[in-house]
Amino acid sequence: MRKAFPNGTVALDGLDLAVRRGEFLSLLGPSGCGKSTALRLMAGLGEPTAGTVQRPAGAKLGFVFQEPTLMPWRTVWGNVRLPLQMAGLSRGDAEPRVADALERVGLTSFARAYPRQLSGGMKMRVSIARAIATQPDLLLLDEPFAALDEITRGNLNDDLLRLWQGHGLTIVFVTHSVYESVYLSSRIVVMAPRPGRVVADIPLPPPTARTEEYRSAPSYVADCRTVSAALKSAIHA
């Protein structure tokens, strides 16, 4: 697959990537390697210049952007309900979905709060709840935790793993962080700088028992070294 922009920039060239059902796939690479562009093409938020993006018939997608992009005049409940409202679901049909999504991200007690009353991490939880309220088969996340402090980021990593493990989602996650990608993923694809392309495809043990202790486990340290070496090679590819 190739993606070139009108200004002549070739963001992706020769990108060949398959996402397997039920996996947690991280796209890792330096700035400018086309990770976010690839994610947007997967979501249908653009078309490739050459090649195709194939999606299973009837598959539903959820997308979480780098910024929460919440409507400041709507409550948490109203923000999560928004995509369901736009899809034409009645209030009665939407209510159980909104309630379930808020419970899954731990924000039930903040349903009537407004975005200005929330921390950065809570706003991102609302954004994730809004995406999963649509009951997607594939959840796409574009560096959602990059602007958060390490403690909040770690907590949200654990929240995301619980969502993935408990609800049969397929997740594609864009990140710059080797440590985050190894902690979260069942598979990591490392991309080279512009034009973006896959230079390493690294399977990992399924993240079924990721705890704080895991971060100091020899297997985690070894996997981080392997992925870090692949990233360094990608930067000089």
C-alpha positions as CSV (number, residue, x, y, z in Angstrom):
1,M,0.0,0.0,0.0
2,R,1.2,3.5,-0.8
3,K,0.0,6.9,0.5
4,A,1.2,10.1,-1.0
5,F,-0.1,13.6,-0.2
6,P,-0.7,16.4,-2.6
7,N,2.4,18.3,-1.4
8,G,4.5,15.3,-2.7
9,T,5.2,13.7,0.7
10,V,5.1,9.9,0.5
11,A,4.0,8.8,3.9
12,L,3.7,5.1,3.2
13,D,5.2,2.9,0.5
14,G,5.1,-0.8,0.2
15,L,3.2,-1.2,3.5
16,D,1.9,-4.8,3.7
17,L,0.2,-5.5,7.0
18,A,-2.4,-8.0,8.2
19,V,-4.3,-7.6,11.5
20,R,-5.4,-10.9,13.0
21,R,-8.7,-11.2,14.8
22,G,-8.4,-11.0,18.6
23,E,-4.8,-9.7,18.7
24,F,-3.4,-6.6,20.4
25,L,-1.1,-5.2,17.7
26,S,1.1,-2.2,18.4
27,L,2.6,0.0,15.6
28,L,5.9,1.3,16.8
29,G,8.3,3.7,15.1
30,P,9.9,7.1,15.1
31,S,7.9,10.3,14.3
32,G,7.1,10.6,10.6
33,C,7.1,6.9,9.8
34,G,3.4,6.9,8.9
35,K,1.9,5.1,11.9
36,S,-1.0,7.5,12.3
37,T,-1.5,7.6,8.6
38,A,-1.7,3.8,8.4
39,L,-4.2,3.8,11.3
40,R,-6.4,6.4,9.6
41,L,-6.4,4.4,6.4
42,M,-7.5,1.3,8.4
43,A,-10.4,3.4,9.8
44,G,-11.5,4.6,6.4
45,L,-10.5,8.2,7.3
46,G,-8.7,8.5,4.0
47,E,-7.9,6.4,0.9
48,P,-4.5,4.9,-0.1
49,T,-2.9,6.3,-3.3
50,A,-2.2,2.8,-4.4
51,G,-3.2,-0.6,-3.0
52,T,-6.2,-1.4,-0.9
53,V,-7.4,-1.7,2.7
54,Q,-9.6,-4.7,3.2
55,R,-12.0,-4.9,6.1
56,P,-14.3,-7.8,7.1
57,A,-17.8,-7.2,5.8
58,G,-19.9,-5.7,8.5
59,A,-17.0,-5.1,10.9
60,K,-17.5,-2.2,13.3
61,L,-14.6,0.2,14.1
62,G,-13.9,2.4,17.1
63,F,-11.3,5.1,17.0
64,V,-9.5,6.9,19.9
65,F,-7.5,10.0,18.9
66,Q,-4.4,11.5,20.5
67,E,-6.6,14.1,22.1
68,P,-9.9,13.2,23.8
69,T,-11.9,15.7,21.6
70,L,-14.8,15.9,24.0
71,M,-17.7,18.3,23.5
72,P,-17.3,20.7,26.4
73,W,-21.1,21.5,26.6
74,R,-22.0,17.9,27.0
75,T,-21.7,15.8,30.1
76,V,-19.6,12.6,30.2
77,W,-22.8,10.7,29.6
78,G,-23.7,12.9,26.7
79,N,-20.3,12.6,25.1
80,V,-20.4,8.8,25.3
81,R,-23.9,8.7,23.9
82,L,-23.0,11.0,20.9
83,P,-21.9,8.3,18.4
84,L,-25.0,6.3,19.2
85,Q,-27.2,9.3,18.8
86,M,-25.6,10.0,15.5
87,A,-26.2,6.4,14.4
88,G,-29.9,6.9,15.1
89,L,-30.3,4.9,18.3
90,S,-33.1,6.0,20.6
91,R,-32.3,7.2,24.1
92,G,-33.7,3.9,25.5
93,D,-31.6,1.8,23.3
94,A,-28.5,3.9,23.9
95,E,-28.7,4.0,27.7
96,P,-27.6,0.5,28.6
97,R,-24.7,0.8,26.2
98,V,-23.5,4.1,27.7
99,A,-23.9,2.7,31.2
100,D,-21.9,-0.4,30.3
101,A,-19.1,1.6,28.6
102,L,-18.8,4.0,31.6
103,E,-18.7,1.1,34.0
104,R,-15.9,-0.6,32.0
105,V,-13.7,2.5,32.2
106,G,-14.6,3.2,35.9
107,L,-16.4,6.4,35.3
108,T,-20.0,5.6,36.4
109,S,-20.0,8.1,39.2
110,F,-18.8,10.9,36.8
111,A,-21.6,10.4,34.3
112,R,-23.1,13.9,35.0
113,A,-19.7,15.7,35.1
114,Y,-18.5,18.0,32.3
115,P,-15.1,17.7,30.6
116,R,-13.7,20.8,32.4
117,Q,-14.2,18.9,35.7
118,L,-12.1,16.0,34.7
119,S,-8.4,15.2,34.8
120,G,-6.5,14.4,31.6
121,G,-6.6,10.7,32.3
122,M,-10.4,10.8,33.0
123,K,-11.0,12.6,29.7
124,M,-9.1,9.9,27.9
125,R,-11.2,7.3,29.7
126,V,-14.3,9.1,28.4
127,S,-12.9,9.0,24.9
128,I,-12.3,5.2,25.2
129,A,-15.8,4.7,26.6
130,R,-17.3,6.6,23.6
131,A,-15.4,4.3,21.2
132,I,-16.4,1.1,22.9
133,A,-20.1,2.2,23.4
134,T,-20.5,1.5,19.6
135,Q,-19.5,-2.2,20.4
136,P,-16.7,-2.3,17.8
137,D,-15.0,-5.4,16.6
138,L,-11.8,-3.4,16.0
139,L,-10.5,-0.7,18.3
140,L,-7.9,1.7,16.8
141,L,-6.0,4.0,19.2
142,D,-3.6,6.7,18.0
143,E,-1.1,7.4,20.8
144,P,-3.9,8.0,23.3
145,F,-1.7,8.2,26.4
146,A,1.3,10.2,25.1
147,A,0.5,13.4,26.9
148,L,-0.2,11.8,30.3
149,D,2.1,11.3,33.3
150,E,3.7,7.9,33.9
151,I,1.4,6.9,36.7
152,T,-1.8,7.7,34.8
153,R,-0.4,6.2,31.7
154,G,0.4,2.9,33.5
155,N,-3.1,2.8,35.0
156,L,-4.7,3.3,31.6
157,N,-2.5,0.6,30.1
158,D,-3.9,-1.8,32.6
159,D,-7.5,-0.6,31.9
160,L,-7.0,-1.1,28.2
161,L,-5.6,-4.6,28.8
162,R,-8.7,-5.5,30.9
163,L,-11.0,-4.3,28.1
164,W,-9.1,-6.3,25.5
165,Q,-9.0,-9.5,27.5
166,G,-12.6,-9.3,28.8
167,H,-14.5,-8.3,25.7
168,G,-12.9,-10.0,22.7
169,L,-11.7,-6.9,21.0
170,T,-9.1,-6.7,18.3
171,I,-6.8,-3.7,19.0
172,V,-4.4,-1.7,16.9
173,F,-2.4,0.7,19.1
174,V,0.0,3.4,17.9
175,T,2.9,4.3,20.2
176,H,6.4,5.7,20.4
177,S,7.2,3.8,23.5
178,V,9.1,0.5,23.4
179,Y,8.2,-0.2,27.1
180,E,4.5,0.5,26.5
181,S,4.3,-1.6,23.4
182,V,5.9,-4.7,25.0
183,Y,3.7,-4.4,28.1
184,L,0.5,-4.2,26.1
185,S,1.0,-6.2,22.9
186,S,0.6,-9.7,21.6
187,R,2.5,-8.5,18.5
188,I,4.6,-5.4,17.6
189,V,5.1,-4.1,14.1
190,V,8.1,-1.8,13.8
191,M,8.0,0.8,11.0
192,A,10.8,2.6,9.3
193,P,10.9,6.4,8.7
194,R,9.3,8.0,5.6
195,P,8.2,6.4,3.5
196,G,6.7,4.2,6.2
197,R,7.0,0.5,5.8
198,V,7.3,-2.6,8.0
199,V,10.8,-3.6,8.9
200,A,10.1,-5.9,11.8
201,D,7.2,-8.0,12.9
202,I,7.7,-9.3,16.5
203,P,5.3,-11.7,18.1
204,L,5.1,-11.7,21.9
205,P,3.5,-14.0,24.5
206,P,-0.2,-13.0,25.0
207,P,-0.4,-10.3,27.7
208,T,-2.6,-12.4,30.0
209,A,-0.9,-11.7,33.3
210,R,0.6,-8.3,33.1
211,T,1.2,-6.8,36.5
212,E,3.6,-4.3,38.0
213,E,6.0,-7.1,38.8
214,Y,6.0,-8.1,35.2
215,R,7.8,-4.8,34.3
216,S,10.9,-6.1,36.1
217,A,10.6,-9.7,34.9
218,P,13.6,-11.0,32.9
219,S,11.3,-11.9,30.0
220,Y,9.9,-8.3,29.8
221,V,13.4,-6.8,29.9
222,A,14.6,-9.2,27.2
223,D,11.6,-8.4,25.0
224,C,12.2,-4.7,25.5
225,R,15.8,-5.1,24.3
226,T,14.7,-7.0,21.2
227,V,12.1,-4.4,20.3
228,S,14.5,-1.5,21.1
229,A,17.2,-3.0,18.8
230,A,14.6,-3.4,16.0
231,L,13.5,0.2,16.5
232,K,17.1,1.4,16.3
233,S,17.6,-0.6,13.1
234,A,14.4,0.9,11.7
235,I,15.6,4.5,12.3
236,H,18.7,3.8,10.2
237,A,16.9,1.7,7.6
